Amino acid sequence: MPDVVAIQGEAGSFSHAAALETHGPALRLLPCPTFVELFRVVEQGEATRGIVPIENTLAGSVHENYDLLSAHELHVVAETELRIRHCLIAPPRMTLRHIRRVASHPVALAQCRRFFSTHPEVVAVPAYDTAGSVRDVMAGKGDADAAIASKLAAELYGAEVVAEGLEDHAENYTRFLVIARDPALREEANKTSLMLSLGNTPGTLHRALGVFAARGLNLTKIESRPLPGRPWEYLFYVDVVDSGQGIGAAIEELRAFTSGIRILGTYPAR
């Protein structure tokens, strides 16, 4: 049986493209309206995997998903990076000079600011999903005559690509995590995602970072998120790449002075 893979948004979204890259074309897609719903269906077993965007090279971190990783007992089992190439998509035979309102997800719109500044006659219309915007434009729903989404969305909904490469910078990538109820097999796994609660003691963060540095472990990501109910205390999300066997010893040393540590997953680095 193919994996049932949950994504936020509709078929044709960039999350769908990431799911195809990680699971192949035989997957069964389960679109979800929100990330909250995505985490719920994976946690309750309605989906075997979930594809979660976690950071973008232009827009930065997806803070909601860091918070959802903290709130749910799920595991990170894989990751992938997807080149994000935004396309202006419209019904067949419509040209750019006829387009006045363009719908897409707010993050996609934010990655295409240069397009809107050079086309001041075109208004950006926020929507809940990139591919869903294409579907609605083709169905005559909503308040837009075109959408910004992937080329995959244009193919799926019978639309045409009016223009490509709308993103502000060519080096536009999104990193996605694959989440599941069970942890990944450790074979060839060399990247670990952790959450650390360090309290509010002076120098604790410096000491924690020193634990990794002393063992030659490469920190590829560190993100702080506020701890609900504990003002001015933070939870630190850390990605560590281990080329040897140092991560286990580092975690044991961290346990001695952190107020909480959770291993989200160990998996092959992309």
N, C-alpha and C positions, 0 to 999 in steps of 0.2 A: 504493500500500500504506500502511495506517495505521501510525503509529509503534508499536513495541513498547516499552511503558513499564514499567520495573521499580519496584516499591515494596517497602518492608519491611512485612510483615503481609499480611492477607487482603483480599479484595474487601470493600468497605464501610468500610474504615478511613478516617481523615482524609487519609492520603496518597493514597488512591484518589480522594477528593473533590478534592484538589489537582491530581491528574493530569487529572481531567475538566475542571477549570477551565483548565488550560494547554494541553491537547491535544484537548479535545472528546470527545463520546461514541463516536466511531469508533475510538478507540485500542484496542490489544490489550494487556491488562493481564498483567504477569508478576509474581505475588506471590513474595517472597523471605522466608525465615525470619529472616534477620539483615541488618544493614547491610553486613557484610563480604561476604555473598553478593550483595547488590545492586550493590556496586561491582565485584565480579568479573564479573557478567553484562554490565554495561555495557562494561567494559574489554575483554572478549573478544568483544563484538559480538553476544551473544545478545539484548540489548536495545538499542534505538537511543537511549533516554533513561532517566534515572533521576530519581525524585522524592525529595529528601532533606530532611527537617526539620532546620533548623539552629539555630533559637531560638524560644522561646515567651515571651510577655509575663508569664506567671506563674512558669513553671518555670525560665526562663533558657536558657542555651546547651546544645546537644546536643554535648558535648565529643567523643564518639566520632566524630562525623561531621567535625568539624574535623581530627581526626587522620587519618581516612581520606582526606580531600581532600589532605592533605600526602603521604600514602603512595602515591597513585595519580596517574598522568599523564592525568587527565581534565580537562575544561573546564566551567566554569559558563557556561551559555548563556541562562538566564532565571531569574526568580524570581517567586514569588507569595506573597500573604498570605491566610491562611484564618481566618475567624472560627470559633473552636472552641466549639461548643455541645454539652456533654455531656448525654446522655440516659440515664435508667435504663430498661433494656430487659429484658423478661421474656416468657415464653410467654403466649399469649392468655389472658385472664381472670384472670391473677395480679395481685393488688393489693399495694401497699406493705406492708401489715400481715402478709403471708405471706412476705415476703422477709427472709432472715437472712444470706445470704452473697452478696456481689457481686464478680464478677471483672472485671478490666481490666488494661491495661498499667500498670506502676508510675507512670509520668509522669501518666497520666490520673487515677489514684487520688490522686496528690499535688495535683492541681488541684481536687479535690472534698473537701478536708478538712472544710469546714464542714458538708457533708451528713452525713459520718460522725460528726462531733461532736454534731450535733442528732439523730442516730439511733444512739445507742450500742448498740442491740441488733443493728445490722447490722455484719457483719465484712467488711473489705476483703480480697480474695483476689488477690494479684498473678498476672498471666498475661503471656504473651509479646506479646499483641496485643489491641487493643480489639475489632475486628470478629471476630477469631477467638474471643473470649470469647462473643460472641453466638451464633456458629455452634455452639460446644460446648454452650452452655446449651440451645439448641433441639434438639440431637442427644442430650441427656441425658448428655453427657460432662462430666468435670471434677467439681469440688466446689463448685458455686455454683448458686443458683437464679435469678440475674439477672446482668446485665452493665452496664457503663458504656461507651457507644460513641456513634457518630453515628446520626442518624435514617436515613441511607443504609443502615447495617448492619441496622437493624430492617426496612426495606423489602426488602432482598435476602434475608434469612433467614426471613421470615414471622413476625417477632416483633412485639410491641406496645410502644409507648413509655408507660411508667408515669408518668414525670416528666421534665421538660425543665429546662435551665438549672441543672445541678448544679454548674457551675464556681464557684469562690470569688468571681470578679469577672467582671462582664459584658464588660470589655475584655480578653478572652482570645483572643489571636491567635497563630498559628504562622506563621513565615516558612519557606518551602520554597525550595530551590534545584533547578534542573533541570540535570543533568549529562549530558555526552555526550563521545564520543571526539574530535569535531571542534569547533573554536571557533565561536562565533556570528558571523553577519554583522554588520558594524560599523554598518549603517544604523540610525539612531535610538538607538544604544547610548550611554548616558551614565553608566553605573555600572561601576566596575572593582573586582574583588576581587583582593587581593594577599596574598602571604605574604612576610614579611621576617625575615631572620635578622640580628640586630644585634650579636652578640657580647656581651661583658661589659665594655664600655668606659664609664666614667662620662659621662653626658650624651648618649649616642648616641640614645636614644629621644626625648629632648627635641629633638635636632637633626632627627631624622626627621619628627616631627610638625610642626616648623617649616617643612619643605619644602612640606607641603600648605597650611599656613596662609598662607604668603607668596603663594600663587597663588590664594587664595580657594576652595580645594577643600574640600568638606564631608565630613568623616569621619563616617559614619553608624554605624560599628561598629569596635571594636578589641578583639581577643581574644588573650590569650597562652596558649600551650601549651608544656609542657616539651619540650626536644629530647632524644630517646632517646640515651643514651650520653654525654651532655654535661651533667653535673650543674650545676644552677643557671643554665643558659642556656635561652633561650626563643625560640620562633617566634611572630611576631606576625601575626595575620590582620587585614587592614584592608579595609573597604569604603569606597570613595571615590565621591562623586557629582560629576561635572564638567559644569558648565553651559557651559564654553567649550572651549578646547583646551589646558588647563594640565597634564593628566595625563601626557602624553608627556614634557614637560620635567621634571616632578617625578620620574618614574621614572629618567630619565637622571642627575639629580642624586643620587638615592638610591644608584645603582649605585657611585658614587665612594667611599662610606664604609660601605655595608652588606656583611656577609659573604655574603649570599645574598638574591636577590629572585626571586620567581616570580609571573607574572601568571596567576591562575586563570581569569579570563575578563572580558570587557567585554560588557555586555548592557544592555537597557533597564531602567531602574529601575521598580519597581512603584509 
